[in-house]
Amino acid sequence: MAVTGFWPIYKNLKATLDYADNPDKTTAREYLDDDLYAALSYAENDNKTDRKMYVGGINCSKQNAYAEMIAVQRRFGIRGKVVGYHGIQSFREGEVTPEQAFEIGKATARKMWGDKYQVLVTVHLNTDNLHCHFVVNPVSFKDGTKFQNKIGDHKELRRVSDEICREHGLSVLENSNFYGGNKKDYWRHKSGKKTHRDYLREDVEYCLSFATSPREFDSQLYALGYTLDHVRFSVKAKHWERSVRLANIGFTNEIVQAQLDKNAENRYRLFTLEYRPPYRPKKFPLEDELRKLEFSIDHSHDAATVLVNMIFYIIITVIQIAAELTNVMLLSPDLRAAEKDLKKLIADYHFLQEQDIHTVSDLQVNIEQSRSELLTLERERSDISNRIRRPKSPEDESQNKESRKAISKQMKPVREKLRRAEKILEKFPHLYELLKQEHELEKKARARYKERGR
C-alpha cells in the first residue's frame, strides 16, 4: 500500500531537486567517496545496504535534471510563481524493497506525467518507511502547456499509484473516499485548518446534544449566531455569502429529528441525571472589555476612522477570554472561527505597536514609505547589476557583487514589513465587521436575559 501527496514548489526548484537527489538518502555508504562519506557520516544509516543510487529521470537525465527543466521553461518563456511540483509516494514499513519502491515510483511517474512532463524520481532510504520523491517540471517539454494541479490530479495520482501497486502485488485502500468538498476547503484542510462548515458542524452537534424539539434546536442555533431556514433546511450566519444545507455536513432532516426524538424520550435522564442546559450567556466579554477601555464599537459607520490597533487588541482579548473561561462562548460563528488565526493576530498587533500605527491613515502612510524605500533600493541594486555586467576589473566586479548582496539583504526586512502592513490593511475591515457582529449579538442576548429576569 502506498500513500501519496503532491504540492507546488514556489521558490527554489534546484533546492527541491537537490533534496530529492540527496546522496545521503539515496546511496549506500559503500558507494560514496571517502570525503563525502566523512561529511555525511553524522546521518549514517546502517540499513542502507543497496548498492546503487536510486535516482532516475523521466524525459530528463538524472545527472542534469535542473538545467534541462530550466531550459524547457526558458524555451517556452514560462517562469511563473510555481517553479515545479513535489510529490511523494510512501510505502508501508517492510512491504517493499528499495528496488521495488524505485520500480513502482518510476512506473507511477511515467504513467502520470511521462507523456508531456519531465520528472526526477528518487527513493529515500533514511526512514523505516521507504518513500519515493517526484519533482515535476510544470512546463511541458512537448508544447509548453503548464500543469494545472487540480484536485482531480491528486485523485488521479492516487488512482495510478494504487493501480501500479496492485500490479506489483501490494495492498491498497479499497473504497476509500479521496475528498468530498470543494477546492478551497481541500487546501484549508491540507494545511491543518478548519472551514466555516467544520465550525458549523461542531455547533450543530452541540445543539443536538440537548435540544428536544425543532423549536429548541432553532433557538439554540440562533443563540449561536445562526439562522435556520426550515424550508431548505439550511443554516446561514451573518456575513456568509451563502447558506449551508445541513444535509451537506451530515445532518439530514431525518437524522436531526431522530436525535431530537431520542433526547425527548430521555427527557427525565437529561433533566435530572445528566442535565446540561443550552448555552445562555451571562457574561459578555466584548461588552465588558469595551466598557473597560471606554471604547464604542459602533460610534462610526466608516472603518477608516476607527483605531486599527484597538480593534486588533479587542479581538485578541475576547478570543483569549473565551478560550480560558469554560462558561463563556463567543456568539458570532465567524469570530469563533477567527480563533485559529490568534497567533497571526497577535503578531499583527505587535507590528502595529512597534510601528506606532493607530489609524488606517497611519497604516497607509507606513505602506507608502515602505514602497518608496523599496523602490529606491531596487534602483540602487539595478544600477549595481548593470555595472557588474560591464566590470572595469575583477576587483570592481567582486566589490559590486558584495554591494548588491548587501542591498538585497537590506530589502528583505522592508519587503516583509510592506507585506505585513498590506495584509493588515486588507483584513482590518473584516475584523471590524466581526466585532460589530459580536456586539450586536451580545446586545440581543443581554436583552433576552433581562427579559427572562423580569
Phi, psi and omega per residue, in radians:
M1 nan 2.368 3.130
A2 -2.168 2.414 3.058
V3 -1.800 2.370 -3.075
T4 -2.027 2.693 3.047
G5 -2.595 2.740 -3.046
F6 -2.776 2.280 -3.109
W7 -2.650 2.760 -3.117
P8 -1.369 2.689 3.031
I9 -1.876 2.084 -3.046
Y10 -1.723 -0.368 -2.997
K11 -2.013 -1.389 -2.917
N12 -1.955 1.778 3.124
L13 -1.128 -0.711 -3.091
K14 -1.100 -0.686 3.140
A15 -1.089 -0.669 3.124
T16 -1.207 -0.724 3.080
L17 -1.092 -0.724 3.126
D18 -1.127 -0.669 3.118
Y19 -1.143 -0.773 -3.138
A20 -1.127 -0.741 -3.113
D21 -1.687 0.982 -3.114
N22 -1.649 1.985 -3.090
P23 -0.989 -0.538 3.141
D24 -1.134 -0.396 -3.085
K25 -1.868 -0.248 -3.029
T26 -2.062 -0.090 -3.007
T27 -2.219 2.455 3.022
A28 -1.204 2.546 -3.052
R29 -1.130 -0.427 3.124
E30 -1.105 -0.392 -3.047
Y31 -1.856 0.254 2.983
L32 -1.751 2.526 3.098
D33 -1.217 2.851 -2.987
D34 -1.019 -0.783 -3.105
D35 -1.107 -0.775 -3.131
L36 -1.166 -0.695 3.112
Y37 -1.071 -0.727 3.131
A38 -1.082 -0.708 -3.127
A39 -1.190 -0.498 -3.071
L40 -1.811 0.073 -3.011
S41 -1.118 -0.410 -3.141
Y42 -1.092 -0.443 -3.117
A43 -1.867 0.419 -3.075
E44 -1.036 2.441 3.110
N45 -2.238 1.945 -3.062
D46 -1.169 -0.259 -3.115
N47 -1.459 -0.024 3.129
K48 -1.433 1.555 -3.074
T49 -1.894 0.040 3.117
D50 -1.226 2.774 -3.013
R51 -2.041 0.464 3.081
K52 -2.740 2.831 3.090
M53 -1.385 2.307 3.130
Y54 -1.667 1.250 3.135
V55 -2.370 2.279 3.133
G56 -2.547 2.682 3.128
G57 -2.006 2.413 3.017
I58 -1.859 2.015 -3.098
N59 1.142 0.289 3.037
C60 -2.745 2.771 3.128
S61 -1.447 2.547 -3.128
K62 -1.222 -0.436 -3.105
Q63 -1.358 -0.433 -2.986
N64 -2.373 0.649 -3.018
A65 -1.070 -0.765 -3.078
Y66 -1.060 -0.887 -3.106
A67 -1.064 -0.683 -3.112
E68 -1.228 -0.651 3.108
M69 -1.175 -0.764 3.124
I70 -1.114 -0.642 3.128
A71 -1.070 -0.705 3.111
V72 -1.137 -0.773 -3.136
Q73 -1.087 -0.701 3.140
R74 -1.256 -0.605 -3.124
R75 -1.071 -0.661 -3.124
F76 -1.691 0.047 3.077
G77 1.144 0.562 -3.096
I78 -2.063 1.924 3.072
R79 -2.416 1.429 -3.105
G80 -1.591 -2.876 3.134
K81 -1.140 -0.682 3.140
V82 -1.505 1.982 -3.091
V83 -1.679 -0.102 3.133
G84 3.079 3.092 3.057
Y85 -2.255 2.492 -3.097
H86 -2.095 2.110 3.130
G87 -2.073 2.818 3.115
I88 -2.432 2.562 3.102
Q89 -2.365 1.815 -3.022
S90 -1.845 2.365 -3.071
F91 -1.842 2.660 3.087
R92 -1.089 2.501 -3.085
E93 -0.993 2.212 3.062
G94 1.400 0.022 -3.058
E95 -1.452 -0.479 -3.110
V96 -2.363 2.750 2.988
T97 -1.550 2.878 3.078
P98 -0.996 -0.673 3.132
E99 -1.093 -0.779 3.141
Q100 -1.127 -0.752 3.132
A101 -1.040 -0.716 -3.126
F102 -1.148 -0.752 3.135
E103 -1.141 -0.735 3.126
I104 -1.139 -0.734 3.126
G105 -1.075 -0.800 3.131
K106 -1.122 -0.728 3.141
A107 -1.122 -0.700 3.114
T108 -1.113 -0.815 -3.126
A109 -1.121 -0.718 -3.108
R110 -1.118 -0.736 -3.107
K111 -1.309 -0.583 -3.067
M112 -1.376 -0.761 -3.017
W113 -2.241 -0.148 -2.934
G114 -1.095 -0.326 -3.111
D115 -1.332 -0.400 -3.043
K116 -2.394 -0.322 -2.953
Y117 -2.148 2.753 3.075
Q118 -1.600 2.397 -3.099
V119 -2.420 2.333 2.948
L120 -1.715 2.241 -3.108
V121 -2.049 2.252 3.085
T122 -2.378 2.786 2.986
V123 -2.048 2.203 3.082
H124 -1.671 2.313 -3.022
L125 -1.925 0.189 -2.986
N126 -1.632 0.155 3.051
T127 -2.292 2.924 3.126
D128 -1.151 -0.548 3.096
N129 -1.634 1.895 3.073
L130 -1.075 2.449 -3.135
H131 -2.572 2.460 3.079
C132 -1.604 2.543 2.997
H133 -2.004 2.395 3.052
F134 -2.052 2.237 2.991
V135 -2.043 2.027 -2.984
V136 -1.937 2.273 3.013
N137 -1.265 2.149 -3.087
P138 -1.242 -0.195 -3.112
V139 -1.835 2.206 -3.120
S140 -1.183 2.336 3.093
F141 -1.300 -0.244 -3.126
K142 -1.454 -0.923 -3.024
D143 -2.309 0.056 3.090
G144 1.403 0.055 3.108
T145 -1.200 2.582 -3.101
K146 -1.660 2.472 3.048
F147 -1.195 2.280 -2.976
Q148 -1.560 -0.376 3.112
N149 0.987 1.068 3.080
K150 -1.652 2.907 3.126
I151 -1.007 -0.615 3.118
G152 -1.047 -0.547 3.106
D153 -1.192 -0.631 3.096
H154 -1.160 -0.715 3.089
K155 -1.116 -0.729 -3.126
E156 -1.140 -0.666 3.098
L157 -1.070 -0.740 3.123
R158 -1.161 -0.715 -3.133
R159 -1.099 -0.802 3.139
V160 -1.101 -0.758 3.126
S161 -1.047 -0.777 3.119
D162 -1.096 -0.723 -3.133
E163 -1.083 -0.799 3.131
I164 -1.150 -0.677 3.114
C165 -1.080 -0.738 3.109
R166 -1.069 -0.739 -3.140
E167 -1.064 -0.477 3.137
H168 -1.720 0.210 3.057
G169 1.335 0.365 3.131
L170 -1.664 2.772 3.125
S171 -1.363 2.726 3.054
V172 -2.396 2.810 3.074
L173 -1.459 1.873 -3.099
E174 -1.436 2.524 3.000
N175 0.961 0.605 3.095
S176 -1.799 2.271 -3.126
N177 -1.206 2.464 3.072
F178 -1.378 -1.016 -3.133
Y179 -2.943 2.434 -3.085
G180 -1.997 0.104 -3.073
G181 -1.759 -2.860 3.114
N182 -1.679 3.112 -3.006
K183 -1.131 -0.779 -3.123
K184 -1.089 -0.748 3.119
D185 -1.117 -0.657 -3.137
Y186 -1.037 -0.875 -3.094
W187 -1.217 -0.560 3.084
R188 -1.154 -0.737 3.098
H189 -1.158 -0.652 3.123
K190 -1.057 -0.538 -3.136
S191 -1.620 0.181 3.056
G192 1.409 0.297 -3.112
K193 -1.850 2.887 3.112
K194 -1.781 2.701 3.055
T195 -1.801 2.995 3.113
H196 -1.099 -0.465 3.076
R197 -1.195 -0.638 3.111
D198 -1.115 -0.760 3.120
Y199 -1.159 -0.673 3.098
L200 -1.088 -0.758 3.132
R201 -1.023 -0.760 3.122
E202 -1.114 -0.695 -3.136
D203 -1.209 -0.669 3.098
V204 -1.129 -0.748 3.094
E205 -1.056 -0.689 3.121
Y206 -1.092 -0.823 -3.138
C207 -1.124 -0.679 -3.119
L208 -1.287 -0.147 -3.141
S209 -1.342 -0.252 -3.128
F210 -2.454 -0.335 -3.121
A211 -1.105 2.438 -3.104
T212 -2.033 0.003 3.141
S213 -2.664 2.794 3.088
P214 -0.998 -0.613 -3.137
R215 -1.152 -0.752 3.103
E216 -1.117 -0.743 3.136
F217 -1.044 -0.775 3.125
D218 -1.081 -0.826 -3.072
S219 -1.170 -0.594 3.138
Q220 -1.284 -0.631 3.032
L221 -1.095 -0.697 3.133
Y222 -1.116 -0.680 3.123
A223 -1.121 -0.446 3.129
L224 -1.629 0.115 3.036
G225 1.718 0.234 -3.107
Y226 -1.967 2.711 3.012
T227 -2.062 2.228 -3.093
L228 -1.715 2.186 3.045
D229 -1.646 1.903 -3.042
H230 -1.245 -0.478 -3.120
V231 -1.236 -0.909 -3.129
R232 -1.538 -0.143 -3.068
F233 0.884 0.974 -3.128
S234 -2.258 2.839 -3.078
V235 -2.208 2.494 3.115
K236 -2.465 2.344 3.003
A237 -1.739 2.756 3.140
K238 -1.072 2.441 -3.140
H239 1.383 -0.057 2.990
W240 -1.317 2.395 3.121
E241 -1.244 -0.624 -3.107
R242 -2.312 2.656 3.038
S243 -1.400 2.858 -3.140
V244 -2.051 2.127 3.065
R245 -1.200 2.262 -3.108
L246 -1.088 -0.519 3.118
A247 -1.092 -0.511 -3.111
N248 -1.319 -0.218 3.064
I249 -2.005 0.324 3.002
G250 1.734 0.147 -3.104
F251 -2.153 1.531 3.055
T252 -1.299 2.911 3.108
N253 -0.990 -0.701 -3.121
E254 -1.151 -0.732 -3.137
I255 -1.127 -0.770 3.138
V256 -1.108 -0.810 -3.117
Q257 -1.107 -0.680 3.123
A258 -1.081 -0.705 3.132
Q259 -1.215 -0.677 3.097
L260 -1.104 -0.742 3.112
D261 -1.102 -0.706 3.130
K262 -1.107 -0.745 3.109
N263 -1.128 -0.669 -3.139
A264 -1.158 -0.683 3.107
E265 -1.122 -0.566 -3.127
N266 -1.731 0.469 -3.073
R267 -0.968 -0.731 -3.114
Y268 -1.074 -0.787 -3.137
R269 -1.127 -0.745 -3.104
L270 -1.121 -0.687 -3.006
F271 -1.674 -0.015 3.112
T272 -2.150 -0.892 -3.034
L273 -1.587 -0.792 -3.043
E274 -2.172 0.666 -3.044
Y275 -1.152 2.204 3.061
R276 -2.288 1.762 -3.027
P277 -1.151 2.665 3.061
P278 -1.106 2.736 -3.066
Y279 -1.246 2.085 3.021
R280 -2.206 1.923 -3.030
P281 -1.112 2.288 3.012
K282 -1.971 -0.280 3.066
K283 -2.044 2.456 -3.085
F284 -2.190 1.528 -2.999
P285 -1.036 -0.661 -3.118
L286 -1.197 -0.813 -3.133
E287 -1.088 -0.706 3.122
D288 -1.115 -0.728 -3.117
E289 -1.192 -0.695 3.114
L290 -1.098 -0.650 3.127
R291 -1.162 -0.723 3.125
K292 -1.087 -0.720 -3.080
L293 -1.474 -0.131 -3.060
E294 0.943 0.833 -3.074
F295 -2.120 2.352 3.121
S296 -1.807 2.131 -3.072
I297 -1.344 -0.436 -3.066
D298 -2.035 0.562 3.137
H299 -1.358 -0.224 -3.113
S300 -2.509 2.521 3.064
H301 -1.604 -0.030 -3.113
D302 -1.921 1.956 -3.101
A303 -1.075 -0.428 -3.081
A304 -1.167 -0.375 -3.113
T305 -1.644 -0.007 -3.093
V306 -1.554 2.589 3.104
L307 -1.247 2.000 -3.070
V308 -1.121 -0.846 -3.095
N309 -1.103 -0.574 3.131
M310 -1.177 -0.677 3.124
I311 -1.099 -0.783 3.102
F312 -1.086 -0.741 -3.126
Y313 -1.089 -0.776 -3.102
I314 -1.147 -0.782 -3.139
I315 -1.065 -0.801 3.124
I316 -1.037 -0.764 -3.091
T317 -1.107 -0.848 -3.083
V318 -1.210 -0.595 3.078
I319 -1.124 -0.739 3.135
Q320 -1.174 -0.671 3.100
I321 -1.090 -0.807 -3.139
A322 -1.119 -0.575 3.139
A323 -1.291 -0.555 -3.061
E324 -1.497 -0.583 -3.064
L325 -1.769 2.174 -3.087
T326 -1.265 -0.374 -3.098
N327 -1.691 0.265 3.132
V328 -2.177 2.306 3.080
M329 -2.332 2.345 3.039
L330 -1.191 2.412 -3.024
L331 -1.473 -0.480 -3.125
S332 -1.462 2.152 3.092
P333 -1.024 -0.653 -3.129
D334 -1.188 -0.638 3.115
L335 -1.260 -0.625 3.056
R336 -1.091 -0.688 3.130
A337 -1.160 -0.469 -3.130
A338 -1.191 -0.215 3.139
E339 -1.038 -0.537 -3.124
K340 -1.125 -0.367 -3.112
D341 -1.805 0.345 -3.037
L342 -1.020 -0.758 -3.122
K343 -1.074 -0.717 3.117
K344 -1.157 -0.683 3.130
L345 -1.113 -0.710 3.118
I346 -1.126 -0.752 3.111
A347 -1.084 -0.699 3.111
D348 -1.120 -0.723 -3.139
Y349 -1.114 -0.748 3.099
H350 -1.068 -0.678 3.106
F351 -1.079 -0.783 3.140
L352 -1.076 -0.697 3.133
Q353 -1.190 -0.758 -3.127
E354 -1.104 -0.642 -3.098
Q355 -1.571 0.043 3.136
D356 0.980 0.805 -3.138
I357 -1.775 2.207 -3.130
H358 -2.101 -0.698 -3.074
T359 -2.016 2.967 3.064
V360 -1.069 -0.639 3.115
S361 -1.087 -0.744 3.084
D362 -1.046 -0.732 -3.115
L363 -1.129 -0.742 3.131
Q364 -1.140 -0.668 3.085
V365 -1.115 -0.734 3.118
N366 -1.062 -0.721 3.130
I367 -1.123 -0.786 -3.137
E368 -1.117 -0.663 3.110
Q369 -1.123 -0.736 3.129
S370 -1.145 -0.719 3.125
R371 -1.101 -0.735 3.135
S372 -1.132 -0.763 3.129
E373 -1.108 -0.715 -3.137
L374 -1.154 -0.709 3.130
L375 -1.097 -0.723 3.115
T376 -1.087 -0.778 3.138
L377 -1.151 -0.666 3.122
E378 -1.115 -0.683 3.110
R379 -1.143 -0.739 3.107
E380 -1.065 -0.774 -3.125
R381 -1.148 -0.662 3.119
S382 -1.118 -0.720 3.107
D383 -1.079 -0.741 3.135
I384 -1.159 -0.676 3.112
S385 -1.066 -0.673 3.100
N386 -1.120 -0.685 3.117
R387 -1.191 -0.558 3.116
I388 -1.155 -0.597 3.138
R389 -1.201 -0.440 -3.139
R390 -2.238 1.173 -3.062
P391 -1.245 2.519 3.075
K392 -1.389 -0.515 3.139
S393 -2.777 2.846 3.083
P394 -1.001 -0.652 3.138
E395 -1.153 -0.705 3.123
D396 -1.110 -0.726 3.119
E397 -1.100 -0.787 -3.140
S398 -1.092 -0.738 -3.141
Q399 -1.140 -0.714 3.120
N400 -1.148 -0.659 3.105
K401 -1.115 -0.694 3.092
E402 -1.138 -0.689 3.124
S403 -1.128 -0.749 3.122
R404 -1.108 -0.701 3.114
K405 -1.086 -0.711 3.135
A406 -1.140 -0.695 3.130
I407 -1.175 -0.710 3.093
S408 -1.044 -0.661 3.108
K409 -1.159 -0.654 3.083
Q410 -1.143 -0.621 -3.051
M411 -1.246 -0.523 -3.038
K412 -1.012 -0.939 3.135
P413 -1.135 -0.558 3.114
V414 -1.155 -0.736 3.127
R415 -1.131 -0.725 3.118
E416 -1.132 -0.714 3.102
K417 -1.076 -0.772 3.129
L418 -1.109 -0.773 -3.119
R419 -1.082 -0.758 -3.141
R420 -1.147 -0.753 -3.137
A421 -1.096 -0.715 3.127
E422 -1.137 -0.676 3.125
K423 -1.179 -0.681 3.103
I424 -1.102 -0.764 3.119
L425 -1.074 -0.612 -3.127
E426 -1.274 -0.709 -3.044
K427 -1.525 -0.321 -3.043
F428 -0.996 -0.846 -3.136
P429 -0.991 -0.658 3.127
H430 -1.149 -0.748 3.135
L431 -1.116 -0.675 3.110
Y432 -1.101 -0.707 3.094
E433 -1.128 -0.653 3.108
L434 -1.069 -0.759 3.131
L435 -1.147 -0.721 3.111
K436 -1.101 -0.682 3.117
Q437 -1.121 -0.799 3.128
E438 -1.110 -0.705 3.139
H439 -1.102 -0.730 3.116
E440 -1.101 -0.753 3.130
L441 -1.155 -0.673 3.110
E442 -1.137 -0.707 3.132
K443 -1.107 -0.724 3.112
K444 -1.148 -0.729 -3.137
A445 -1.149 -0.695 3.117
R446 -1.144 -0.670 3.122
A447 -1.114 -0.739 3.106
R448 -1.132 -0.680 -3.131
Y449 -1.106 -0.741 3.118
K450 -1.172 -0.660 -3.140
E451 -1.080 -0.735 3.136
R452 -1.193 -0.459 -3.091
G453 -1.402 -0.148 -3.117
R454 -1.324 nan nan
